[in-house]
Amino acid sequence: MNRKPAAKPRSAGSARSVNYSTSPLLATPTPPWRSKLLVAMVGLGFAVLLGRAVYVQIVAAPFFLKQGEIRYGHTLDLPASRGRIVDRNGLILAASVPAPSIWAIPKDLEGDAASRARLARALDMTSAELENRLDDNPNFVWLRRQVDDAVAEKVKALGIRGIHEVREYKRKYPEGEAAAHVVGFTNVEDRGQEGIELAFQKDLAGRNGTRRVIKDRLGRVVEDIGESVAPIDGKDIGLAVDSKVQFFAYQKIRDAVAANKAKAGSVVVLDAQTGEVLALANFPSYVPSDRKNLTGAQLRNRALTDTFEPGSTMKPFVAAWALETGRVTPSTVIQTAPGKMTLTGSTITDSHPHGNLTVSEVIQKSSNVGAVRMAMTFTPREMWELYSAVGFGQKPQLGFPGVVTGRLRPYKTWRPIEQATMSYGYGLSASLFQIAHAYTVFAHDGELIPVTMTRPLGQAPGLPISGVRVISPKTAATVRDMLHLVTLPGGTAPKAQVMGYSVGGKSGTAYKQEGTGYAEKKYRAWFVGMAPISHPRIIVAVMVDEPTAGKWYGGDVAAPVFSEVVQQTLRMMGVQPDLDVKPQIVSRDVPVETESF
């Protein structure tokens, strides 16, 4: 009997091996859909990845490039240098100088409490102020803008990580408070806020440039990327103002306010031939580069923004129109006795009875009754057109912020008493600048000339200009003679006289409005005039608000300021004296006529 050979014993490893050919699990047929599903899922995965790649690399490439650039690229501003402001002689009134600004990355800031305290002291801050600044933003905070170089050096010497410095521009004003209301000032962003800085912001600012760079996490520039755009510096602005005249006018009005214990004061100086503003000074004032405790009273450009009833300065216009229309001559006698008159139940008075006065004497002695008698021969429309023609009730075309219009009501609403009071300056309002401008009619042979505060850089001395004719040259010359009488003995303002120069003008005094009426013991005093009287070169207007030192008439308070400003200005302009200096006519003890107001 044949036997099968004995099977060889299996090793342990082979005992555990699987016979795939006979495995019942593998022998089971696999459904075709499963393999197709697997292939489809793998294909879909590749399609998704391919679509995402196309989206990132092609469709949304600009977005992702921008996001990546945001994380490492930065645009640095290259600040333009703001244009200078210079006076008529090229002297600098405002200029920009480089100044360091200190900033920090609070999350990177290192140092203990003691080092932070030293940092606060260097920046002139309290420790609490410094910590509040640092808590604002973990990535960037300004600590101090536009500091002095000495402060920046102190901060740098501390060596605190996370503190950085950048160079900006800071505005400097060499004339300080004397020219503050003309020049104005800029804010920390170098944008004009007042005065010429505001009026010519677009021209002065220029245009900033840009520079694209890569920065590391510590804020250090690694490299430039792209092209830089160079900044375009601002244009220089030339003014008609003479900084020396401006300073002297400011000094004199400041002293007058102090001497008369007044609330405020203003001075306007115009070139009577060219219409250029030579000075525009106000007190109180401020230092444009140091405005920590700035008040509204200091900021107001009173010569342009404050309006008041112009009082007796209106009387020459009434006399001029009466002369122009042939109603009177300079020697026509007007009966002003007994020093008062009644009109529709209201009484108009003079400071004291004068009796018979010629038209010239009405202006010299500032008679209210005399002015009313001339004015009541006009129709309301005629008088309104006269006042409008010289600029009252109209905004001066000066191109300067804050210029006001004043008030001149339509003539159809006037009552007889209102027409009467407007002949001596009550019932309408104007700024000191408007009054000075109106007097160009007398100084420029009957023409109201345009005024300007600017003058192109390097321009030759201005030539006389023409304006709008209001009265004839003959009438203007006659009124100038009357204004000259005001400054002689027997007039209301002998203190306006100037050694070596003939002058003429008109004083004014008025009660201040308070509520719906007038304050009993609050006055404004002013004087407006011109010199030399035969051929005027300048017009000077002075206003002192609320003098309380015992004098309040314009001839006592404002006229002396006029005298000093005129003398200094004419000398600076090189105008030859037209009077013999020997008599020393500038005496303060000459008889003064008490002004009616």
C-alpha positions as CSV (number, residue, x, y, z in Angstrom):
1,M,0.0,0.0,0.0
2,N,1.4,3.2,-1.1
3,R,1.7,5.9,1.4
4,K,1.9,9.6,0.9
5,P,5.2,11.1,2.1
6,A,4.8,12.7,5.4
7,A,4.4,16.4,5.3
8,K,7.3,18.6,6.4
9,P,6.6,20.3,9.6
10,R,5.8,24.1,9.2
11,S,7.7,26.7,11.0
12,A,5.9,29.0,13.3
13,G,6.1,31.9,10.9
14,S,4.7,30.0,8.0
15,A,2.0,28.6,10.2
16,R,0.7,32.2,10.6
17,S,1.0,33.1,7.0
18,V,-2.1,33.5,4.9
19,N,-2.8,31.6,1.8
20,Y,-4.2,34.4,-0.3
21,S,-5.2,32.2,-3.1
22,T,-7.5,30.3,-0.9
23,S,-8.7,33.2,1.4
24,P,-12.4,33.4,1.4
25,L,-12.3,37.2,2.0
26,L,-10.2,37.9,-1.0
27,A,-12.0,35.5,-3.0
28,T,-15.1,37.6,-2.7
29,P,-15.5,39.7,-5.9
30,T,-15.0,43.5,-5.3
31,P,-17.9,45.8,-6.7
32,P,-16.7,47.9,-9.6
33,W,-18.3,51.1,-8.2
34,R,-16.0,51.2,-5.2
35,S,-12.9,51.4,-7.3
36,K,-14.5,54.0,-9.5
37,L,-15.5,56.0,-6.5
38,L,-12.0,55.9,-5.2
39,V,-10.6,57.1,-8.5
40,A,-13.2,59.8,-8.7
41,M,-12.4,61.1,-5.2
42,V,-8.7,61.2,-5.9
43,G,-9.4,63.0,-9.2
44,L,-11.7,65.4,-7.4
45,G,-9.0,66.1,-4.8
46,F,-6.6,67.0,-7.6
47,A,-9.2,69.2,-9.3
48,V,-9.8,71.1,-6.1
49,L,-6.1,71.6,-5.5
50,L,-5.7,72.7,-9.2
51,G,-8.6,75.1,-8.9
52,R,-7.2,76.5,-5.7
53,A,-3.9,77.0,-7.3
54,V,-5.5,78.7,-10.3
55,Y,-7.5,81.0,-7.9
56,V,-4.5,81.9,-5.8
57,Q,-2.0,82.3,-8.7
58,I,-4.2,83.9,-11.3
59,V,-7.7,85.0,-10.2
60,A,-7.0,86.4,-6.8
61,A,-3.3,87.0,-7.2
62,P,-3.6,90.8,-6.7
63,F,-5.4,90.3,-3.4
64,F,-2.9,87.8,-2.0
65,L,0.0,89.9,-3.2
66,K,-1.5,92.9,-1.4
67,Q,-2.0,90.9,1.8
68,G,1.5,89.6,1.7
69,E,2.8,93.0,1.1
70,I,0.9,94.4,4.0
71,R,2.7,92.1,6.3
72,Y,6.2,93.2,5.2
73,G,5.7,96.3,2.9
74,H,5.1,99.8,4.1
75,T,4.5,103.2,2.4
76,L,6.4,106.0,4.0
77,D,5.3,109.5,3.5
78,L,8.0,111.9,2.4
79,P,6.7,115.2,3.8
80,A,6.8,118.3,1.6
81,S,8.3,121.4,3.1
82,R,5.6,123.9,3.6
83,G,6.1,127.2,1.8
84,R,7.4,130.3,3.6
85,I,5.4,133.4,4.3
86,V,7.5,136.6,3.8
87,D,6.8,140.3,4.1
88,R,7.1,142.9,1.3
89,N,10.9,143.1,1.9
90,G,11.5,139.4,1.9
91,L,11.8,139.0,5.6
92,I,10.5,135.7,6.9
93,L,7.2,135.7,8.8
94,A,6.7,131.9,8.8
95,A,8.9,129.0,7.8
96,S,9.2,125.2,8.3
97,V,12.2,123.7,10.0
98,P,12.9,119.9,10.6
99,A,11.8,118.7,14.0
100,P,12.0,115.2,15.5
101,S,8.9,113.4,16.7
102,I,9.0,110.5,19.1
103,W,6.8,107.4,18.7
104,A,6.7,103.9,20.2
105,I,5.7,100.3,19.6
106,P,4.3,99.5,23.0
107,K,4.4,95.7,22.6
108,D,8.1,95.9,22.0
109,L,8.8,98.4,24.7
110,E,11.4,97.2,27.2
111,G,12.6,98.7,30.5
112,D,11.6,98.8,34.1
113,A,9.5,101.3,35.9
114,A,12.5,103.5,36.6
115,S,13.5,103.7,32.9
116,R,9.9,104.6,32.0
117,A,9.9,107.3,34.6
118,R,13.0,108.8,33.0
119,L,11.4,108.6,29.6
120,A,8.4,110.5,30.9
121,R,10.6,113.2,32.4
122,A,12.5,113.6,29.2
123,L,9.2,114.0,27.3
124,D,7.9,116.5,29.9
125,M,5.1,114.1,30.8
126,T,3.9,112.4,34.0
127,S,4.3,108.7,34.3
128,A,0.5,108.3,34.2
129,E,0.3,110.3,31.0
130,L,3.0,108.1,29.4
131,E,1.3,104.9,30.5
132,N,-2.1,106.1,29.1
133,R,-0.4,106.8,25.7
134,L,1.2,103.3,25.7
135,D,-2.1,101.6,26.4
136,D,-3.8,103.2,23.4
137,N,-2.4,100.8,20.8
138,P,0.0,97.9,21.1
139,N,1.5,98.6,17.6
140,F,2.0,102.3,17.3
141,V,1.5,105.5,19.4
142,W,2.8,109.0,19.2
143,L,4.6,110.1,22.4
144,R,5.6,113.7,21.4
145,R,5.3,115.4,18.1
146,Q,7.8,118.0,16.8
147,V,10.0,118.2,19.9
148,D,13.3,120.2,20.2
149,D,16.5,118.5,19.3
150,A,17.6,118.5,22.9
151,V,14.6,116.5,23.9
152,A,15.1,114.0,21.1
153,E,18.8,113.5,22.3
154,K,17.7,112.9,25.9
155,V,15.2,110.2,24.7
156,K,17.8,108.6,22.4
157,A,20.4,108.5,25.3
158,L,18.0,106.4,27.4
159,G,18.4,103.5,24.9
160,I,15.0,102.1,25.5
161,R,14.0,99.4,23.0
162,G,10.7,100.1,21.2
163,I,11.1,103.9,21.2
164,H,11.7,105.4,17.7
165,E,12.2,108.8,16.1
166,V,11.0,110.3,12.8
167,R,11.8,113.7,11.3
168,E,8.9,116.0,10.6
169,Y,8.5,119.7,9.9
170,K,7.7,122.3,12.5
171,R,6.5,125.9,11.8
172,K,8.5,128.8,13.2
173,Y,7.2,132.4,13.4
174,P,10.1,134.9,13.9
175,E,7.8,137.9,14.5
176,G,5.9,136.1,17.2
177,E,2.8,137.8,18.7
178,A,3.3,141.0,16.7
179,A,2.2,139.4,13.4
180,A,0.2,136.5,14.8
181,H,-3.2,137.7,13.5
182,V,-1.8,138.2,10.0
183,V,0.2,135.0,9.6
184,G,-2.0,132.7,11.7
185,F,-0.7,129.2,12.6
186,T,-0.8,125.5,11.6
187,N,-1.8,122.5,13.6
188,V,0.5,119.5,14.4
189,E,-0.4,118.0,11.0
190,D,0.9,121.2,9.3
191,R,-2.5,122.4,8.1
192,G,-3.3,126.1,8.3
193,Q,-5.8,127.0,11.0
194,E,-5.9,130.8,11.0
195,G,-4.7,133.8,9.0
196,I,-2.6,133.5,5.9
197,E,-1.7,129.9,6.8
198,L,-5.4,129.1,6.4
199,A,-6.2,131.4,3.5
200,F,-3.4,129.9,1.4
201,Q,-3.3,126.4,2.7
202,K,-3.4,124.8,-0.7
203,D,-0.5,126.8,-2.1
204,L,1.6,126.6,1.0
205,A,1.1,122.9,1.7
206,G,2.7,121.4,-1.5
207,R,2.3,117.7,-2.0
208,N,3.8,114.9,0.0
209,G,5.9,112.2,-1.7
210,T,5.9,108.4,-1.0
211,R,8.5,105.7,-0.6
212,R,7.7,101.9,-0.6
213,V,9.9,99.9,1.8
214,I,10.2,96.5,3.5
215,K,10.4,96.7,7.3
216,D,11.2,94.0,9.8
217,R,9.1,93.4,12.9
218,L,11.2,96.0,14.8
219,G,10.2,98.7,12.3
220,R,13.6,98.9,10.6
221,V,13.8,99.5,6.9
222,V,15.3,96.5,5.1
223,E,15.1,97.6,1.5
224,D,13.2,99.8,-0.9
225,I,10.6,98.4,-3.3
226,G,9.1,100.0,-6.3
227,E,9.6,103.6,-7.3
228,S,9.6,106.6,-4.9
229,V,7.5,109.7,-5.6
230,A,9.5,112.8,-4.7
231,P,7.6,115.5,-2.6
232,I,6.7,118.8,-4.1
233,D,7.4,121.6,-1.7
234,G,4.8,124.3,-1.1
235,K,5.0,127.8,-2.7
236,D,6.2,130.8,-0.9
237,I,3.6,133.5,-0.2
238,G,4.6,137.2,-0.3
239,L,2.6,139.7,1.7
240,A,2.2,143.4,1.3
241,V,2.7,143.7,5.1
242,D,5.9,145.4,6.2
243,S,7.1,143.5,9.3
244,K,8.8,146.6,10.8
245,V,5.6,148.7,10.5
246,Q,3.7,145.7,11.8
247,F,5.9,145.4,14.9
248,F,5.8,149.1,15.6
249,A,2.0,149.3,15.3
250,Y,1.6,146.3,17.6
251,Q,3.9,147.7,20.1
252,K,2.0,151.1,20.2
253,I,-1.5,149.6,20.5
254,R,-0.3,147.2,23.2
255,D,1.1,150.2,25.2
256,A,-2.1,152.2,24.6
257,V,-4.3,149.4,25.9
258,A,-2.1,149.1,29.0
259,A,-1.9,152.9,29.6
260,N,-5.7,153.4,29.2
261,K,-6.5,150.2,31.1
262,A,-8.5,149.1,28.1
263,K,-9.9,145.7,27.1
264,A,-8.4,145.5,23.6
265,G,-7.1,147.6,20.7
266,S,-6.4,147.4,16.9
267,V,-4.4,149.2,14.3
268,V,-4.8,149.1,10.5
269,V,-2.2,150.7,8.2
270,L,-3.0,151.0,4.4
271,D,-0.9,152.3,1.5
272,A,-3.2,155.1,0.2
273,Q,-1.8,154.8,-3.3
274,T,-1.7,151.0,-3.9
275,G,-4.3,149.7,-1.4
276,E,-1.7,147.4,0.2
277,V,-2.1,146.4,3.8
278,L,1.1,147.5,5.5
279,A,0.1,146.4,9.0
280,L,-2.8,144.8,10.8
281,A,-2.2,144.6,14.5
282,N,-4.4,143.6,17.5
283,F,-3.9,143.3,21.2
284,P,-4.3,141.0,23.1
285,S,-2.4,138.6,20.8
286,Y,-0.6,135.3,21.1
287,V,2.6,133.5,20.2
288,P,1.7,131.2,17.2
289,S,4.3,128.6,18.1
290,D,3.1,128.3,21.7
291,R,-0.7,128.1,22.1
292,K,-1.1,126.0,25.2
293,N,-3.3,128.5,27.0
294,L,-4.7,130.3,24.0
295,T,-8.1,132.0,24.6
296,G,-10.7,133.3,22.2
297,A,-9.9,136.9,23.2
298,Q,-6.3,136.4,22.1
299,L,-7.3,134.6,18.9
300,R,-9.8,137.2,17.5
301,N,-8.5,139.3,14.7
302,R,-10.5,142.3,16.0
303,A,-9.7,144.7,13.1
304,L,-11.5,142.4,10.7
305,T,-14.0,140.4,12.9
306,D,-15.3,143.0,15.4
307,T,-18.0,145.4,14.2
308,F,-19.2,148.5,16.0
309,E,-21.1,151.7,15.3
310,P,-18.5,153.9,13.6
311,G,-19.7,157.1,15.3
312,S,-18.3,160.5,14.2
313,T,-16.1,158.9,11.5
314,M,-19.2,159.0,9.3
315,K,-19.6,162.8,9.3
316,P,-17.0,163.5,6.6
317,F,-18.9,161.3,4.2
318,V,-22.1,163.3,4.8
319,A,-20.2,166.6,4.3
320,A,-18.5,165.2,1.2
321,W,-21.9,164.3,-0.5
322,A,-23.4,167.6,0.5
323,L,-20.4,169.3,-1.2
324,E,-20.5,167.0,-4.2
325,T,-24.2,167.7,-4.9
326,G,-23.8,171.4,-4.5
327,R,-26.0,171.6,-1.4
328,V,-23.3,173.4,0.6
329,T,-19.8,174.9,0.3
330,P,-17.1,174.7,2.9
331,S,-18.1,178.1,4.2
332,T,-21.9,177.5,4.3
333,V,-23.2,178.4,7.8
334,I,-25.3,175.9,9.6
335,Q,-27.2,176.9,12.7
336,T,-26.5,174.3,15.5
337,A,-27.8,176.4,18.5
338,P,-28.9,175.6,21.1
339,G,-26.7,172.5,20.7
340,K,-29.6,170.2,20.3
341,M,-32.6,169.4,18.0
342,T,-35.7,167.3,18.2
343,L,-36.7,165.0,15.4
344,T,-39.9,162.9,15.5
345,G,-39.9,163.1,19.3
346,S,-36.2,162.2,19.7
347,T,-33.5,164.7,20.8
348,I,-30.1,164.9,19.2
349,T,-27.5,166.8,21.1
350,D,-23.9,168.2,20.8
351,S,-21.4,168.0,23.6
352,H,-22.1,171.7,24.2
353,P,-23.7,174.5,22.2
354,H,-21.7,175.8,19.2
355,G,-24.1,178.3,17.6
356,N,-23.4,179.0,13.9
357,L,-20.8,176.7,12.4
358,T,-19.5,176.5,8.8
359,V,-19.5,173.1,7.2
360,S,-15.7,172.9,7.8
361,E,-16.3,173.7,11.5
362,V,-19.0,171.1,11.7
363,I,-16.3,168.5,10.9
364,Q,-13.6,170.1,13.0
365,K,-15.7,170.3,16.1
366,S,-17.7,167.1,15.4
367,S,-21.2,168.6,15.7
368,N,-24.0,166.0,15.6
369,V,-26.6,168.7,15.0
370,G,-24.6,170.1,12.0
371,A,-24.2,166.6,10.5
372,V,-27.9,165.8,10.9
373,R,-29.0,169.1,9.2
374,M,-26.9,168.2,6.2
375,A,-28.0,164.6,6.1
376,M,-31.7,165.4,6.3
377,T,-31.4,167.2,2.9
378,F,-30.6,163.7,1.4
379,T,-33.2,161.2,0.4
380,P,-32.8,157.8,2.3
381,R,-31.8,156.1,-0.9
382,E,-29.2,158.8,-1.7
383,M,-27.6,158.4,1.7
384,W,-27.8,154.6,1.5
385,E,-26.1,154.6,-1.9
386,L,-23.3,156.8,-0.6
387,Y,-22.6,154.5,2.3
388,S,-22.7,151.4,0.1
389,A,-20.4,153.0,-2.4
390,V,-17.7,153.4,0.2
391,G,-18.0,149.8,1.3
392,F,-20.3,149.8,4.3
393,G,-22.6,146.8,4.5
394,Q,-20.3,144.9,2.1
395,K,-17.7,142.3,2.8
396,P,-14.2,143.5,2.0
397,Q,-12.6,141.5,-0.9
398,L,-9.5,140.7,1.0
399,G,-9.2,136.9,0.6
400,F,-8.7,136.6,4.4
401,P,-10.6,134.3,6.8
402,G,-12.9,136.0,9.3
403,V,-13.6,139.2,7.3
404,V,-17.1,140.4,8.3
405,T,-19.7,142.4,6.3
406,G,-21.1,144.8,9.0
407,R,-24.6,146.0,8.9
408,L,-26.3,148.6,6.7
409,R,-30.1,148.1,6.6
410,P,-32.1,148.7,3.4
411,Y,-33.1,152.4,3.1
412,K,-36.8,151.5,2.6
413,T,-37.0,150.6,6.3
414,W,-35.4,153.8,7.6
415,R,-37.3,156.1,9.8
416,P,-36.3,159.8,9.8
417,I,-34.6,159.5,13.2
418,E,-32.6,156.5,12.0
419,Q,-31.4,158.5,8.9
420,A,-30.4,161.3,11.3
421,T,-28.4,159.0,13.7
422,M,-26.7,157.3,10.8
423,S,-25.2,160.7,9.8
424,Y,-23.1,160.6,13.0
425,G,-22.5,156.8,13.0
426,Y,-25.3,155.2,15.0
427,G,-27.6,152.6,13.5
428,L,-25.1,150.9,11.3
429,S,-22.0,148.8,12.0
430,A,-18.6,148.3,10.5
431,S,-15.2,146.8,11.3
432,L,-12.1,149.0,11.8
433,F,-10.7,147.7,8.5
434,Q,-13.9,148.8,6.7
435,I,-13.6,152.3,8.0
436,A,-9.9,152.5,7.0
437,H,-10.8,151.2,3.5
438,A,-13.7,153.7,3.2
439,Y,-11.2,156.6,3.9
440,T,-9.3,155.7,0.7
441,V,-12.0,157.8,-1.0
442,F,-10.6,160.9,0.6
443,A,-6.9,159.9,0.3
444,H,-7.1,158.7,-3.3
445,D,-8.8,161.7,-4.9
446,G,-12.4,160.5,-4.6
447,E,-11.9,156.8,-5.6
448,L,-12.5,153.7,-3.4
449,I,-9.5,151.6,-4.3
450,P,-9.3,147.8,-3.8
451,V,-7.2,146.5,-1.0
452,T,-4.8,143.5,-0.8
453,M,-2.7,141.7,1.8
454,T,-0.5,139.9,-0.8
455,R,2.3,141.0,-3.0
456,P,4.1,138.8,-5.5
457,L,7.6,137.9,-4.5
458,G,10.3,140.2,-5.9
459,Q,7.8,142.7,-7.2
460,A,9.0,146.3,-7.6
461,P,7.4,149.0,-5.4
462,G,3.7,149.2,-6.2
463,L,2.3,151.9,-8.5
464,P,-0.8,153.9,-7.7
465,I,-4.0,152.1,-8.8
466,S,-7.4,153.3,-9.9
467,G,-10.6,152.5,-8.1
468,V,-14.3,153.2,-8.3
469,R,-15.1,156.9,-8.3
470,V,-17.4,158.1,-5.6
471,I,-16.7,161.8,-5.4
472,S,-14.7,164.3,-7.5
473,P,-11.0,165.0,-6.8
474,K,-12.0,168.5,-5.9
475,T,-14.4,167.4,-3.2
476,A,-11.9,164.9,-1.9
477,A,-9.3,167.6,-1.5
478,T,-11.8,169.9,0.2
479,V,-12.7,167.2,2.7
480,R,-9.0,166.5,3.4
481,D,-8.7,170.2,4.3
482,M,-11.5,169.7,6.8
483,L,-9.9,166.6,8.2
484,H,-6.7,168.6,8.7
485,L,-8.6,171.2,10.8
486,V,-9.6,168.3,13.2
487,T,-6.0,167.9,14.1
488,L,-5.3,171.6,14.7
489,P,-6.1,173.6,17.9
490,G,-9.8,173.9,18.2
491,G,-10.4,170.5,16.6
492,T,-11.2,167.2,18.5
493,A,-7.8,165.6,17.9
494,P,-4.7,167.8,18.1
495,K,-2.9,164.9,19.6
496,A,-2.9,163.3,16.2
497,Q,-0.4,165.8,14.9
498,V,3.0,164.4,13.7
499,M,6.3,166.2,13.8
500,G,7.3,167.1,10.3
501,Y,4.2,165.8,8.5
502,S,0.8,167.3,7.9
503,V,-2.1,165.0,8.9
504,G,-5.8,164.9,8.8
505,G,-8.4,162.5,10.1
506,K,-11.5,162.1,12.2
507,S,-11.9,161.0,15.8
508,G,-14.8,158.8,17.0
509,T,-16.3,157.9,20.3
510,A,-19.3,155.7,20.9
511,Y,-21.1,154.0,23.7
512,K,-20.8,150.2,23.5
513,Q,-23.9,148.3,22.7
514,E,-25.0,146.0,25.5
515,G,-28.1,143.8,25.0
516,T,-30.8,145.9,23.4
517,G,-29.3,149.2,24.6
518,Y,-26.1,151.0,25.4
519,A,-23.8,150.6,28.4
520,E,-23.5,153.9,30.3
521,K,-19.8,153.8,31.0
522,K,-18.4,151.6,28.3
523,Y,-16.9,153.3,25.2
524,R,-15.0,152.6,22.1
525,A,-12.6,155.2,20.9
526,W,-11.0,155.4,17.5
527,F,-9.2,157.7,15.1
528,V,-8.8,157.3,11.4
529,G,-6.7,159.6,9.2
530,M,-4.1,160.0,6.6
531,A,-0.7,161.7,5.9
532,P,0.7,163.8,4.4
533,I,-2.6,165.6,3.9
534,S,-1.7,167.2,0.6
535,H,-0.8,163.9,-1.1
536,P,-1.7,161.1,1.3
537,R,0.7,158.1,1.3
538,I,-0.8,156.1,4.2
539,I,-4.1,155.7,6.0
540,V,-4.0,154.7,9.7
541,A,-7.0,153.6,11.7
542,V,-6.8,153.0,15.5
543,M,-9.4,151.6,17.8
544,V,-9.2,151.2,21.6
545,D,-11.9,149.2,23.3
546,E,-13.3,150.1,26.8
547,P,-10.6,152.6,28.1
548,T,-11.1,152.9,31.8
549,A,-8.2,155.1,33.0
550,G,-10.2,158.4,32.9
551,K,-10.1,159.2,29.2
552,W,-12.4,157.7,26.6
553,Y,-12.6,160.2,23.7
554,G,-11.0,159.1,20.4
555,G,-8.9,162.4,20.3
556,D,-7.4,161.5,23.7
557,V,-7.0,157.7,23.5
558,A,-6.6,156.7,19.8
559,A,-5.1,159.9,18.2
560,P,-1.7,159.6,20.0
561,V,-1.3,156.1,18.7
562,F,-2.1,157.3,15.2
563,S,0.5,160.0,15.6
564,E,3.3,157.6,16.6
565,V,2.4,155.0,13.9
566,V,2.2,157.6,11.1
567,Q,5.6,159.2,12.0
568,Q,7.4,155.9,12.2
569,T,5.8,154.5,9.0
570,L,6.4,157.5,6.8
571,R,10.1,157.6,7.9
572,M,10.4,153.9,7.1
573,M,8.8,154.5,3.7
574,G,11.3,157.4,3.0
575,V,8.6,160.0,2.7
576,Q,10.0,163.5,2.9
577,P,8.5,165.8,5.6
578,D,6.2,168.4,4.3
579,L,6.2,170.7,7.4
580,D,8.9,172.7,9.1
581,V,10.0,170.6,12.1
582,K,11.2,173.7,14.0
583,P,7.9,174.8,15.5
584,Q,7.6,171.5,17.4
585,I,3.9,171.4,16.8
586,V,3.3,168.1,18.6
587,S,2.2,169.5,21.9
588,R,-0.1,167.6,24.2
589,D,-1.4,170.8,25.8
590,V,-3.1,172.4,22.9
591,P,-6.9,173.2,23.2
592,V,-9.0,170.1,22.5
593,E,-12.6,170.3,21.4
594,T,-14.9,168.0,23.3
595,E,-16.4,165.5,20.8
596,S,-20.1,164.9,20.4
597,F,-21.1,161.3,20.4
